[in-house]
Amino acid sequence: MTTNGIAWREWGQEAFDEATRQRKPILLDISAVWCHWCHVMDEKVYSDPEVIAKANSDFIPVRVDTDRRPDVNSRYNMGGWPTTAFLTPEGEILTGATYLPPEDMRTVLSEVASFYRRHATELGERLSAEGLKKRGTRNEAPEPGGGLSRDEALEAAGAVVSKLDEAYDEHHGGFGMAPKFPHAKALDLLLVTYLRSAPGEEPRKAFGRVAAGRCLDMAEKTLKAMRQGGMYDQVAGGFFRYSTTRDWEVPHYEKMLEDNSELLAVYARAARLTGDPFYAGTVRDVARYLLASLRSEEGFFFGSQDADEDYYKLGEEARGRREPPRTDRTLYSGWNALAARGLAGAYLATGEVRLREAGLVALEYVWVACRTGGGLLAHYLDESGTMGPVLLQDNADFAVALLDAYEVTGEESFLKRASGLIRTVREEFGGDGPGFYDTLAGGEKPGHLRFRQKGLTENARFALAMMRLADITLDPEPRRIAEETLARFLGPHRRHGILAADYALALDWAAGPTAEIVVSGDPAGETTAELAFQAASAPSAARVVRRAPAGEGEEPVAYICSGRTCLEPIRDPSSLA
């Protein structure tokens, strides 16, 4: 593909082979369709005649979309987008930066090309050896002799909560200063931590050094500040990706399906926990944005909407006279799973069945459109029908979304799909001890992709999927594997700081207890449906809802259990609220 005169190659072995044959370094540009400075880079830098000439003559230019290839981005990102990286033909990093103005880019292109011509042979040998050494230690972690102890889980999860407390902005909410990101999973962790102290929860060892009330206060102040400030589109609904200022007032104007889906789920939990109509109103408004602006005619959700500062500063009437910012019409399987989860939470927070159904339609479409021959889900599907790589995180997120779908509908088909998907993920992404790799073995893997990684976030999410499946089906094997997976990352998780929130949430579930609610009755019956709704919507740190068939003539009933103890049967749905 040629853009502004630069002959960009697709990421792939062919480009690396070309670099080897021509003895040229690779110019790797990692960008995104929603990224403002990526557009500026195209308009100001990659349109410069000298830059074009040098890039085409002295380099093999390769362009990667970060949304479509998160596996490449995780190995080569230089601190943001656009990423401008210079690689050897073997894929080792020579140097790199983010945005470079034209004059700096011209200088860097000349210097890297000259340096590489003089040192190509020695560089290739030295950097390849160093790269092998680094990759060999990247996945190092203590190999546990058994599973995860409850005390270990509580201590590690509590340490993450303490990190959130340390990073918390007392004046404006959120974590850190500027730029300030929403950190949806961190907020969810604070709400879960608070719920562990709620009436009815089993008393347990202190969850770190942060009081439960403090956790709720931090979450609520942040949630309200984000919704009331410039981070939120007060006209069309939906959150922008982040705030450039500490007070949430000046956003970076792109809108992401991923962010809005995860925030929808957090506001839904806050609505169910507090009963505050502010949160329920936010849930409805974020859902309005997703359904009006990012939903396709087929029912799946598009990936993002471009940043357009001038447009978003307009009021509703003025916007109506302009074309809205462009949407990336790519289907991302994992982000659609997050959207389905967020909409399931929205249904539980509002009782609006249409929100649940919108999520289920998206799940069904993605399940059919993105499944590969091996039964796993491809990362993306574009308008031309091209499918992206198969990655652990998408399949982990999709498995959890299927379990959510089972709990809010009672349809066994969702549970069956989740069980089969989890089994296939275990088979295809596992190997070499506890934990799971981010990519599949085999296939074309140029550059650093040849070194598969066991990442914290995707392993935490898959561990959560396995534990939830185990708690629903009462099969202990998935939980055993999940706990071994989580134990593998004890210690190394510390370097992630507040970004280990996903891991802490999985540890919390592992430590338990998990409320088990069994609903028995005619699946089509009104009382059964109301019992199941109340069971799923009641605020709880960790709970599963399981359906059981009723005997002929038996009235609908629900049982609440924890461990080996169950309460008296419940027949009135309002008693579960």
C-alpha positions in Angstrom: 0.0 0.0 0.0 1.2 3.5 -0.8 0.3 6.4 1.4 1.7 9.9 0.6 4.3 8.4 -1.7 5.7 5.9 0.9 5.5 2.3 -0.2 4.3 0.8 3.1 4.5 -3.0 3.4 2.1 -5.1 5.4 3.6 -6.6 8.6 4.7 -10.1 7.6 7.6 -12.4 6.7 7.7 -11.1 3.2 8.7 -7.6 4.4 11.4 -9.0 6.7 12.7 -11.2 3.9 12.9 -8.2 1.6 14.9 -6.3 4.2 17.3 -9.2 4.5 17.8 -9.5 0.7 18.3 -5.7 0.3 20.4 -5.4 3.6 18.2 -2.5 4.7 16.7 -1.7 8.1 12.9 -1.6 8.6 11.0 1.6 9.4 8.1 0.4 11.5 5.2 2.8 11.9 2.5 1.7 14.5 -0.6 3.9 14.2 -4.3 3.9 14.7 -7.3 5.2 12.7 -8.5 7.2 15.8 -5.1 8.7 16.6 -4.8 12.4 16.0 -1.0 12.6 16.0 -0.9 9.7 13.6 -2.9 11.7 11.2 -0.6 14.7 11.8 2.4 12.4 11.1 0.9 11.5 7.7 0.0 15.1 6.8 3.2 16.8 8.0 5.9 14.2 8.1 5.2 11.3 5.7 4.2 13.8 3.0 7.6 15.6 3.2 9.5 14.9 -0.1 12.8 14.2 1.6 11.3 11.9 4.1 9.5 10.0 1.4 12.6 9.6 -0.6 14.7 8.4 2.3 12.1 6.0 3.6 11.7 4.4 0.2 15.3 4.2 -0.8 17.1 3.4 2.5 14.4 1.4 4.4 11.7 -1.2 4.1 8.7 0.8 5.4 6.2 -1.3 7.3 2.9 0.0 8.7 0.9 -1.6 11.5 -2.6 -0.7 12.8 -2.3 -1.1 16.6 -5.9 -2.1 17.0 -5.6 -4.9 14.5 -2.2 -6.1 15.7 -1.9 -5.7 19.4 0.6 -8.6 19.4 3.0 -6.4 17.3 2.2 -3.3 19.3 3.0 -5.0 22.7 6.5 -5.9 21.4 7.4 -2.7 19.6 5.5 0.2 21.0 7.9 3.0 21.9 5.7 4.8 24.4 2.6 5.8 22.5 1.1 6.4 19.1 2.4 7.0 16.5 5.3 4.7 17.2 8.3 5.2 15.0 10.7 2.3 15.4 13.8 1.2 13.4 14.5 -2.5 13.2 17.1 -4.8 11.9 15.9 -7.3 9.2 15.8 -9.8 12.1 13.3 -7.6 13.9 15.6 -6.3 16.7 15.1 -2.7 17.7 17.8 -0.2 16.7 16.1 2.9 18.1 12.7 4.5 18.1 10.4 7.3 19.2 6.8 8.4 19.0 5.9 11.5 16.9 8.8 13.1 15.1 8.4 16.5 13.4 9.7 16.6 9.7 13.1 18.1 10.5 13.8 15.5 13.2 12.5 12.7 11.0 14.8 13.7 8.2 17.8 13.7 10.5 16.9 10.3 12.1 16.4 8.6 8.8 19.8 9.8 7.6 21.6 8.8 10.8 20.0 5.4 11.1 20.6 4.5 7.5 24.2 5.6 7.7 24.8 3.8 11.0 23.2 0.6 9.7 25.3 0.5 6.5 28.5 0.7 8.5 27.5 -1.8 11.2 25.0 -4.1 9.7 26.9 -7.4 10.2 28.0 -6.8 13.8 24.6 -5.3 14.7 22.7 -8.3 13.4 24.8 -10.7 15.4 24.9 -8.7 18.6 21.2 -7.6 18.7 20.0 -11.0 17.9 22.0 -12.5 20.7 20.7 -9.9 23.1 17.2 -10.3 21.9 17.3 -14.1 22.5 18.6 -13.5 26.0 15.9 -11.0 26.8 13.1 -13.1 25.4 14.4 -16.1 27.4 13.8 -14.2 30.6 10.6 -12.4 29.7 8.4 -15.2 30.8 10.3 -16.1 33.9 8.2 -16.4 37.1 8.2 -18.7 40.1 6.9 -22.1 39.1 4.5 -23.1 41.9 4.6 -26.6 43.4 0.8 -26.5 43.7 -2.1 -24.1 43.6 -2.7 -20.6 45.0 -3.2 -20.2 48.7 -6.0 -17.9 49.9 -3.6 -15.8 51.9 -1.3 -15.3 48.9 -4.2 -14.2 46.8 -5.5 -11.8 49.4 -2.0 -10.3 50.0 -1.3 -9.8 46.4 -4.7 -8.3 45.6 -4.5 -6.1 48.6 -1.2 -4.8 47.4 -2.7 -3.6 44.1 -5.5 -1.9 46.0 -2.9 -0.1 48.1 -1.2 1.0 44.9 -4.5 2.5 43.7 -4.7 4.4 47.1 -1.2 5.8 46.6 -1.9 6.9 43.0 -5.3 8.4 43.8 -5.9 12.1 43.1 -7.6 13.5 46.1 -8.7 16.7 44.3 -10.2 15.4 41.1 -10.5 11.7 41.4 -8.7 9.2 39.2 -5.2 8.0 39.4 -2.0 10.1 38.7 -1.9 13.5 37.2 -2.0 14.3 33.5 -2.7 12.8 31.1 -5.4 10.9 33.0 -7.0 7.7 31.9 -10.2 6.2 33.2 -8.7 2.8 34.3 -12.1 1.0 34.3 -10.7 -2.2 35.8 -9.1 -0.3 38.7 -12.5 1.3 39.5 -14.2 -2.1 39.3 -11.6 -3.5 41.8 -12.4 -0.7 44.2 -16.1 -1.5 44.1 -15.4 -5.2 44.5 -13.2 -4.5 47.5 -15.9 -2.4 49.1 -18.5 -5.2 48.4 -16.3 -7.6 50.4 -17.2 -5.7 53.5 -20.9 -5.6 52.7 -23.5 -7.3 55.0 -23.8 -11.0 54.1 -20.3 -11.4 52.9 -18.1 -13.8 54.9 -15.6 -11.9 57.1 -12.2 -12.5 55.8 -8.6 -11.3 56.2 -8.2 -7.5 55.5 -8.0 -6.8 51.8 -4.8 -4.8 52.0 -4.4 -1.7 54.1 -7.2 0.3 52.5 -10.5 0.7 54.3 -13.6 -0.5 52.4 -15.3 2.9 52.8 -12.2 4.6 51.3 -12.4 2.3 48.3 -16.0 3.3 47.6 -15.2 7.0 48.1 -12.4 6.8 45.6 -14.5 5.0 43.0 -17.5 7.3 43.4 -15.6 10.5 43.2 -13.8 9.3 40.1 -17.0 8.0 38.4 -18.8 11.3 39.0 -15.9 13.5 38.0 -15.5 11.7 34.7 -19.2 11.8 33.8 -19.6 15.5 34.7 -16.4 16.7 33.1 -15.1 17.1 29.6 -14.1 13.4 29.4 -17.8 12.7 28.6 -19.6 13.8 25.5 -22.6 15.6 27.0 -24.4 15.7 23.6 -24.1 12.2 22.1 -23.0 10.3 25.1 -20.0 8.1 25.6 -16.5 8.7 27.0 -13.5 10.0 25.2 -10.3 8.0 25.5 -8.5 10.1 28.2 -8.2 13.6 29.6 -5.1 15.7 28.8 -5.6 17.5 32.0 -5.8 16.4 35.6 -9.4 17.7 36.2 -11.0 15.6 33.4 -11.9 18.8 31.4 -9.9 18.6 28.2 -10.2 15.3 26.5 -8.4 13.6 23.7 -11.4 13.3 21.5 -11.3 9.7 20.1 -14.0 7.3 21.4 -13.2 3.6 21.8 -15.6 0.7 21.9 -13.2 -1.0 24.4 -13.2 1.9 26.9 -16.9 2.6 26.7 -17.8 -1.0 27.1 -15.7 -1.5 30.2 -16.9 1.8 31.7 -20.5 0.8 31.0 -19.9 -2.3 33.1 -18.4 -0.3 36.0 -21.2 2.3 36.0 -23.7 -0.6 36.0 -22.1 -2.2 39.0 -22.1 1.2 40.8 -25.8 1.6 40.0 -26.6 -1.8 41.4 -24.4 -1.2 44.5 -25.5 2.3 45.4 -29.0 2.6 44.0 -28.0 6.2 42.9 -30.0 7.2 39.8 -26.9 9.2 38.6 -25.2 5.9 37.7 -28.3 4.4 36.2 -28.7 7.5 34.0 -25.1 7.2 32.9 -25.6 3.6 32.1 -28.5 4.4 29.8 -26.6 7.3 28.2 -23.4 5.3 27.4 -25.7 2.5 26.0 -27.4 5.1 23.9 -24.1 6.1 22.4 -23.0 2.5 21.7 -26.3 1.7 20.0 -26.6 4.9 18.0 -23.1 5.5 16.9 -21.1 2.3 17.0 -23.6 -0.4 16.2 -23.6 -1.9 12.7 -26.7 -2.8 10.8 -25.8 -6.5 11.4 -25.8 -5.9 15.2 -22.1 -6.0 16.0 -20.2 -3.0 17.2 -17.5 -0.9 15.3 -14.1 -0.4 16.9 -13.8 3.3 17.4 -14.8 6.8 16.3 -12.2 9.4 15.2 -11.0 12.3 17.2 -12.5 15.6 15.8 -12.1 18.4 18.3 -14.0 21.0 16.3 -17.0 18.7 15.9 -17.2 17.7 19.6 -17.0 21.3 20.8 -20.3 22.0 18.9 -23.7 21.9 20.5 -26.4 19.4 19.5 -28.0 21.6 16.8 -24.7 22.6 15.2 -23.5 19.0 15.1 -26.7 18.0 13.3 -25.5 20.1 10.4 -22.2 18.3 10.1 -21.0 14.8 9.3 -20.1 13.0 12.5 -16.5 11.8 12.9 -15.6 8.6 11.0 -16.0 5.3 12.6 -13.6 2.3 12.2 -16.0 -0.3 10.8 -13.8 -3.2 11.8 -15.3 -5.9 13.9 -13.0 -6.7 16.9 -14.2 -9.9 18.6 -12.8 -9.2 22.1 -14.2 -5.6 22.2 -17.6 -6.9 21.1 -17.4 -9.4 24.0 -16.8 -6.4 26.3 -19.7 -4.6 24.8 -22.0 -7.6 25.4 -20.8 -7.8 29.0 -21.4 -4.1 29.5 -24.9 -4.3 28.0 -25.7 -7.4 30.2 -24.6 -5.3 33.2 -26.8 -2.4 31.9 -29.8 -4.7 31.7 -29.2 -5.8 35.3 -28.9 -2.2 36.4 -31.9 -0.9 34.6 -34.2 -3.9 33.8 -34.3 -2.9 30.1 -34.4 -6.1 28.2 -33.5 -4.4 24.9 -30.0 -3.7 26.3 -29.4 -7.4 27.1 -30.7 -8.4 23.7 -28.5 -5.9 21.9 -25.5 -7.6 23.5 -26.7 -11.1 22.7 -27.2 -10.2 19.0 -23.6 -8.9 18.9 -22.3 -12.1 20.6 -24.1 -14.3 18.2 -22.9 -12.4 15.1 -19.3 -12.5 16.2 -19.5 -16.2 17.2 -20.6 -17.0 13.6 -18.5 -14.5 11.7 -15.1 -14.7 13.5 -14.7 -18.3 14.4 -11.8 -20.1 12.7 -11.6 -23.7 11.7 -10.1 -24.6 15.0 -13.0 -23.2 16.9 -11.2 -20.1 18.2 -12.1 -16.5 17.5 -10.0 -14.3 15.2 -9.1 -10.9 16.6 -10.8 -8.9 13.9 -12.8 -9.1 10.7 -12.8 -6.2 8.3 -15.2 -5.1 5.6 -13.2 -7.0 3.0 -13.6 -10.2 4.9 -10.0 -10.3 6.1 -9.6 -11.9 9.5 -6.8 -11.0 11.9 -4.7 -13.1 14.2 -6.0 -15.5 16.9 -5.1 -14.1 20.3 -5.6 -15.3 23.9 -7.2 -12.1 25.3 -10.1 -12.0 22.7 -11.0 -15.6 23.5 -10.7 -15.1 27.2 -13.0 -12.1 27.0 -15.4 -13.9 24.8 -15.6 -16.9 27.1 -16.5 -14.6 30.1 -19.1 -12.9 27.9 -20.7 -16.2 27.1 -20.9 -17.0 30.8 -22.6 -13.7 31.4 -25.0 -14.5 28.6 -25.8 -17.8 30.3 -26.5 -16.2 33.7 -28.8 -13.5 32.3 -30.8 -15.8 30.0 -30.5 -19.3 31.5 -29.9 -20.7 28.0 -27.7 -23.8 28.2 -26.3 -23.1 24.7 -24.2 -20.2 26.0 -22.7 -22.4 28.8 -21.9 -25.1 26.3 -20.2 -22.7 24.0 -18.2 -21.2 26.9 -17.1 -24.6 28.1 -16.0 -25.7 24.6 -14.1 -22.4 24.0 -12.3 -22.6 27.3 -11.3 -26.2 26.6 -9.9 -25.2 23.2 -8.0 -22.3 24.6 -6.4 -24.5 27.2 -5.3 -26.9 24.5 -4.1 -24.3 22.0 -2.5 -21.6 24.1 -1.0 -23.7 26.9 2.4 -25.4 27.2 5.7 -25.1 29.2 4.2 -25.0 32.7 1.4 -22.9 34.2 0.1 -19.9 32.2 -1.0 -19.4 28.6 0.8 -17.7 25.7 -0.7 -14.6 24.0 -0.5 -16.1 20.5 -0.8 -19.6 18.9 2.3 -21.7 18.1 3.4 -22.1 14.5 2.5 -19.9 11.6 4.3 -16.9 10.3 6.0 -15.0 13.1 8.6 -12.5 12.0 10.6 -10.3 14.3 9.8 -10.5 18.0 6.6 -12.4 17.3 8.7 -15.5 17.2 9.0 -15.2 21.0 5.6 -15.9 22.5 4.7 -14.2 25.8 2.7 -15.1 28.8 1.1 -11.7 29.6 -0.4 -10.8 33.0 -3.7 -9.3 31.8 -4.8 -11.9 29.4 -3.8 -14.7 31.8 -5.8 -13.0 34.6 -8.9 -12.8 32.3 -8.6 -16.4 31.2 -8.1 -17.5 34.8 -11.3 -15.7 35.7 -13.2 -17.4 32.9 -12.0 -20.8 34.1 -13.0 -20.1 37.7 -16.4 -18.9 36.8 -17.0 -22.0 34.6 -15.8 -24.2 37.5 -18.2 -22.5 39.9 -21.1 -22.8 37.6 -20.5 -26.4 36.5 -19.0 -27.7 39.9 -16.1 -29.1 37.9 -12.9 -28.4 40.0 -10.4 -28.9 37.2 -10.7 -25.5 35.6 -10.3 -23.8 39.0 -7.2 -25.8 39.7 -5.6 -24.7 36.4 -6.7 -21.1 37.0 -5.2 -21.0 40.4 -1.9 -22.4 39.1 -2.0 -19.8 36.4 -2.5 -17.0 38.9 0.2 -18.4 41.2 2.7 -18.2 38.3 2.5 -14.4 38.3 2.9 -13.8 42.0 5.8 -11.4 42.4 6.2 -10.3 38.7 2.8 -8.7 39.0 4.2 -6.0 41.2 6.0 -4.2 38.3 2.6 -3.5 36.7 1.4 -1.3 39.6 -2.2 -0.2 39.2 -2.3 -1.9 35.7 -2.5 -5.2 37.6 -6.1 -4.5 38.5 -7.3 -7.4 36.2 -5.0 -9.7 38.1 -6.2 -8.5 41.5 -9.8 -9.1 40.4 -9.0 -12.6 39.4 -7.2 -13.1 42.8 -10.2 -11.8 44.6 -12.4 -14.4 42.9 -9.9 -17.1 43.7 -9.9 -16.1 47.4 -13.6 -16.1 47.5 -16.1 -16.7 48.8 -18.3 -16.9 45.7 -22.1 -16.7 46.2 -23.8 -19.5 44.3 -27.5 -18.9 43.4 -29.4 -21.8 42.0 -32.7 -20.9 40.3 -35.2 -23.7 39.7 -38.4 -23.4 37.8 -40.1 -23.3 34.4 -37.6 -21.4 32.1 -40.5 -19.7 30.4 -42.2 -18.8 33.6 -42.5 -15.2 34.8 -41.6 -15.9 38.4 -38.6 -18.0 37.4 -37.4 -15.1 35.1 -37.8 -12.6 37.9 -36.0 -14.8 40.4 -33.1 -15.2 37.9 -33.0 -11.4 37.3 -32.9 -10.5 40.9 -30.3 -13.2 41.6 -28.0 -11.8 38.8 -28.6 -8.1 39.6 -28.1 -8.2 43.4 -24.7 -6.5 44.1 -22.1 -9.0 45.1 -18.3 -9.1 44.9 -18.5 -12.6 43.3 -21.5 -14.7 42.4 -22.6 -17.2 39.9 -26.2 -18.0 38.9 -27.0 -21.6 38.0 -30.2 -22.9 36.5 -31.7 -26.2 37.6 -34.8 -28.0 36.2 -37.9 -28.1 38.3 -40.0 -31.2 39.0 -43.5 -31.4 37.6 -45.8 -29.1 39.5 -43.0 -27.6 41.6 -43.1 -23.8 42.0 -40.1 -21.6 41.1 -37.5 -21.3 43.8 -34.0 -20.0 44.4 -31.3 -21.2 46.7 -28.4 -19.1 47.9 -25.3 -21.1 48.8 -21.7 -20.3 49.9 -19.3 -23.2 50.1 -21.2 -26.1 51.7 -23.9 -24.0 53.3 -27.3 -23.0 51.7 -30.0 -20.7 53.0 -33.6 -21.5 53.1 -35.3 -21.6 49.7 -36.5 -18.3 48.4 -39.8 -18.0 46.5 -40.4 -14.3 46.5 -38.1 -12.5 43.9 -38.0 -9.3 46.0 -36.2 -11.2 48.8 -33.2 -11.5 46.4 -33.0 -7.8 45.7 
